Amino acid sequence: MLPRESMASQEKRLASGTKADAEVKFARARKRAEEAARAQTEVQAESKRVNDNTARLRALRMAKEASDAAAKALEKPKAAKGRKAKAKAKSVPVEKLTAENDG
């Protein structure tokens, strides 16, 4: 068995070690909490930046589409190029066919 004095000193050492360990753990936990809060703030800022940029680009695209639609509405229709379409022969039902309509 250990003498009483050595047990008391050992208890003090353990108690002081426990207190120091607790302080270190607390400091680490506080540092992690601060880093997590900072990271969360950065994530929110990045998300806001992306959303703002998306809204800006959407507005630009919609304005361009509206401008293009207005310009297209003001253009004169272009004449068809190439061959003209042949006139289709008028079809006559079989019941109405007579010697006059043969052709």
Kinemage of the C-alpha trace (Angstrom):
@kinemage 1
@onewidth
@group {chain A} dominant
@subgroup {mainchain}
@vectorlist {calphas} color= white
{ca met a 1} P 0.000 0.000 0.000
{ca leu a 2} L 0.995 3.543 -0.611
{ca pro a 3} L 1.551 5.926 2.261
{ca arg a 4} L -1.155 8.457 2.969
{ca glu a 5} L 0.894 11.404 1.692
{ca ser a 6} L 1.555 9.838 -1.651
{ca met a 7} L -2.134 9.028 -2.088
{ca ala a 8} L -3.086 12.621 -1.356
{ca ser a 9} L -0.518 13.938 -3.779
{ca gln a 10} L -1.679 11.441 -6.373
{ca glu a 11} L -5.296 12.567 -5.905
{ca lys a 12} L -4.231 16.193 -6.294
{ca arg a 13} L -2.349 15.331 -9.452
{ca leu a 14} L -5.325 13.436 -10.843
{ca ala a 15} L -7.679 16.227 -9.850
{ca ser a 16} L -5.494 18.878 -11.424
{ca gly a 17} L -5.055 16.697 -14.509
{ca thr a 18} L -8.803 16.257 -14.766
{ca lys a 19} L -9.347 19.980 -14.507
{ca ala a 20} L -6.693 20.657 -17.156
{ca asp a 21} L -8.143 17.939 -19.384
{ca ala a 22} L -11.608 19.435 -18.983
{ca glu a 23} L -10.292 22.884 -19.876
{ca val a 24} L -8.554 21.508 -22.967
{ca lys a 25} L -11.700 19.645 -24.010
{ca phe a 26} L -13.785 22.768 -23.454
{ca ala a 27} L -11.364 24.890 -25.486
{ca arg a 28} L -11.436 22.350 -28.323
{ca ala a 29} L -15.227 22.195 -28.264
{ca arg a 30} L -15.479 25.992 -28.296
{ca lys a 31} L -13.013 26.202 -31.195
{ca arg a 32} L -14.983 23.583 -33.166
{ca ala a 33} L -18.233 25.456 -32.504
{ca glu a 34} L -16.674 28.720 -33.714
{ca glu a 35} L -15.304 27.030 -36.834
{ca ala a 36} L -18.688 25.432 -37.522
{ca ala a 37} L -20.435 28.802 -37.170
{ca arg a 38} L -17.870 30.415 -39.485
{ca ala a 39} L -18.268 27.605 -42.029
{ca gln a 40} L -22.065 27.911 -41.871
{ca thr a 41} L -21.798 31.655 -42.490
{ca glu a 42} L -19.543 31.028 -45.486
{ca val a 43} L -21.955 28.444 -46.904
{ca gln a 44} L -24.883 30.837 -46.526
{ca ala a 45} L -22.923 33.654 -48.173
{ca glu a 46} L -21.959 31.402 -51.093
{ca ser a 47} L -25.555 30.231 -51.468
{ca lys a 48} L -26.793 33.844 -51.529
{ca arg a 49} L -24.148 34.756 -54.120
{ca val a 50} L -25.172 31.846 -56.363
{ca asn a 51} L -28.889 32.678 -56.016
{ca asp a 52} L -28.281 36.359 -56.787
{ca asn a 53} L -26.219 35.470 -59.861
{ca thr a 54} L -28.887 33.023 -61.051
{ca ala a 55} L -31.586 35.688 -60.680
{ca arg a 56} L -29.437 38.211 -62.575
{ca leu a 57} L -28.782 35.785 -65.428
{ca arg a 58} L -32.466 34.796 -65.578
{ca ala a 59} L -33.472 38.460 -65.846
{ca leu a 60} L -30.939 39.015 -68.648
{ca arg a 61} L -32.174 35.927 -70.521
{ca met a 62} L -35.825 36.950 -70.204
{ca ala a 63} L -35.048 40.491 -71.381
{ca lys a 64} L -33.154 39.119 -74.387
{ca glu a 65} L -35.996 36.728 -75.248
{ca ala a 66} L -38.513 39.581 -75.044
{ca ser a 67} L -36.288 41.780 -77.210
{ca asp a 68} L -35.843 38.998 -79.767
{ca ala a 69} L -39.601 38.354 -79.861
{ca ala a 70} L -40.316 42.061 -80.386
{ca ala a 71} L -37.723 42.283 -83.162
{ca lys a 72} L -39.140 39.203 -84.861
{ca ala a 73} L -42.656 40.646 -84.709
{ca leu a 74} L -41.459 43.815 -86.466
{ca glu a 75} L -39.724 41.951 -89.300
{ca lys a 76} L -41.491 41.580 -92.631
{ca pro a 77} L -42.247 38.003 -93.573
{ca lys a 78} L -39.660 36.678 -95.975
{ca ala a 79} L -40.702 35.430 -99.392
{ca ala a 80} L -40.381 31.721 -99.909
{ca lys a 81} L -37.270 30.816 -101.833
{ca gly a 82} L -36.973 28.065 -104.380
{ca arg a 83} L -39.655 26.398 -106.392
{ca lys a 84} L -43.222 27.430 -106.036
{ca ala a 85} L -45.529 24.764 -104.837
{ca lys a 86} L -47.596 23.131 -107.542
{ca ala a 87} L -51.314 23.679 -107.335
{ca lys a 88} L -52.993 20.566 -106.094
{ca ala a 89} L -55.588 18.995 -108.312
{ca lys a 90} L -59.032 19.305 -106.892
{ca ser a 91} L -60.350 15.945 -105.835
{ca val a 92} L -63.896 14.985 -106.680
{ca pro a 93} L -65.767 12.210 -104.901
{ca val a 94} L -66.397 9.109 -106.978
{ca glu a 95} L -70.167 9.567 -106.805
{ca lys a 96} L -69.956 12.915 -108.571
{ca leu a 97} L -67.740 11.756 -111.379
{ca thr a 98} L -69.408 12.013 -114.742
{ca ala a 99} L -68.148 12.123 -118.234
{ca glu a 100} L -67.873 15.909 -117.930
{ca asn a 101} L -65.605 15.809 -114.873
{ca asp a 102} L -63.220 13.138 -116.162
{ca gly a 103} L -59.875 14.493 -116.415
